């Protein structure tokens, strides 16, 4: 049997890709949908950048922390400020890119090079199809230069 080791899941990517509804977020965090709505309107929590009707893991973190403060008798705004400060501190303590193992970095680099090559190939095909006038308008190049070229 071969040696086997788990590769840890990319929790940051998973957390960012969550797309919970207001009801799901409320149920997960032990809140009411009215609380979630109010906190969203007050911008204590934010919706997902990709879908304004959904919430990602950042909202889960904020809801759980705010609720902890409220459960200990801390007023809402102070709970929000404490939660934000806590999350900022956690982010500062988390390892950055230097924590990625060199083999993983090599794999990332190779995937990026492959993507770059694919993009270049597509651009080579598309470039001759773009009318010159449209291309110059898109780049903001003045029409006087178009006539000069």
C-alpha positions in Angstrom: 0.0 0.0 0.0 1.3 3.4 -1.0 1.9 6.1 1.6 -1.1 8.4 1.8 -1.4 11.8 3.2 -4.3 14.1 3.1 -4.1 17.5 1.4 -5.9 20.0 3.6 -8.9 21.6 2.0 -8.5 25.2 1.0 -10.8 26.6 3.7 -10.4 30.2 2.5 -11.7 29.3 -1.0 -14.5 27.2 0.4 -15.5 30.0 2.8 -15.5 32.6 0.1 -17.5 30.4 -2.3 -20.3 29.8 0.2 -23.6 31.1 -1.0 -26.1 30.9 1.9 -29.6 32.4 1.8 -30.7 34.7 4.6 -32.7 31.9 6.1 -29.7 29.4 5.9 -27.4 32.0 7.5 -29.9 32.7 10.3 -30.4 29.0 11.0 -26.7 28.2 10.9 -25.9 31.0 13.4 -28.9 30.7 15.6 -30.4 34.1 14.6 -33.6 35.2 13.2 -34.0 36.3 9.6 -35.0 39.7 10.9 -31.7 40.0 12.7 -29.8 39.0 9.5 -31.8 41.6 7.5 -31.2 44.3 10.0 -27.5 43.6 10.3 -27.2 43.6 6.5 -29.0 46.9 6.2 -26.8 48.4 8.9 -23.8 46.9 7.0 -22.7 44.9 10.1 -22.5 41.9 7.8 -22.1 41.9 4.0 -23.6 39.8 1.2 -21.5 37.9 -1.2 -19.9 40.0 -3.9 -21.1 37.6 -6.6 -24.7 37.5 -5.5 -26.3 40.2 -3.3 -29.0 37.8 -2.2 -26.4 35.4 -0.7 -23.9 35.3 2.2 -20.5 33.8 2.3 -18.3 32.6 5.2 -17.3 36.1 6.2 -20.9 36.7 7.1 -21.1 33.5 9.1 -18.0 34.5 11.1 -19.4 38.0 11.8 -22.8 36.7 12.8 -21.4 34.1 15.2 -19.0 36.7 16.8 -21.7 39.4 17.1 -24.1 36.9 18.7 -21.4 35.9 21.2 -21.1 39.5 22.2 -24.8 40.0 22.5 -25.1 36.8 24.6 -22.7 38.3 27.0 -24.7 41.5 27.3 -22.5 43.7 25.0 -24.6 46.2 23.0 -25.0 45.5 19.3 -22.7 48.2 17.9 -19.9 47.3 20.4 -20.3 43.6 19.5 -19.9 44.5 15.9 -16.8 46.6 16.6 -15.3 43.8 18.8 -16.1 41.2 16.1 -14.4 43.3 13.4 -11.3 43.8 15.6 -11.1 40.1 16.4 -11.3 39.2 12.7 -8.7 41.7 11.8 -6.4 40.3 14.4 -7.0 36.8 13.2 -6.2 37.8 9.6 -3.0 39.5 10.7 -1.9 36.2 12.5 -2.7 34.0 9.5 0.2 32.8 7.4 0.7 34.5 4.1 2.0 33.2 0.8 5.3 32.2 2.4 3.4 29.4 4.2 2.7 27.6 0.8 5.1 24.7 0.3 7.5 25.0 -2.7 6.0 22.0 -4.6 2.6 23.7 -4.4 4.1 26.9 -5.6 5.7 25.2 -8.6 2.3 23.6 -9.5 0.6 27.0 -9.2 3.3 28.6 -11.4 2.9 25.9 -14.1 -0.9 26.2 -14.1 -0.6 30.0 -14.5 1.9 29.6 -17.3 -0.6 27.2 -19.0 -3.4 29.7 -18.6 -1.2 32.5 -19.9 -0.4 30.5 -23.0 -4.1 29.8 -23.6 -5.0 33.4 -23.2 -2.2 34.4 -25.7 -3.5 31.8 -28.2 -7.1 33.2 -27.9 -5.8 36.8 -28.3 -3.9 35.8 -31.4 -7.1 34.5 -33.0 -9.3 37.4 -31.9 -7.0 40.3 -32.6 -7.3 40.1 -36.4 -11.1 40.0 -36.1 -11.4 43.3 -34.1 -11.9 46.3 -36.4 -9.2 48.9 -36.0 -11.7 51.7 -35.3 -13.3 49.7 -32.5 -9.9 48.8 -31.0 -8.8 52.4 -31.0 -12.0 53.5 -29.4 -11.6 50.9 -26.7 -8.1 52.0 -25.8 -9.1 55.7 -25.8 -6.7 56.5 -28.6 -7.7 59.8 -30.3 -9.2 59.6 -33.8 -6.5 61.9 -35.1 -3.9 59.2 -34.4 -6.1 56.7 -36.2 -5.9 58.8 -39.3 -2.2 59.3 -39.0 -1.5 55.5 -38.8 
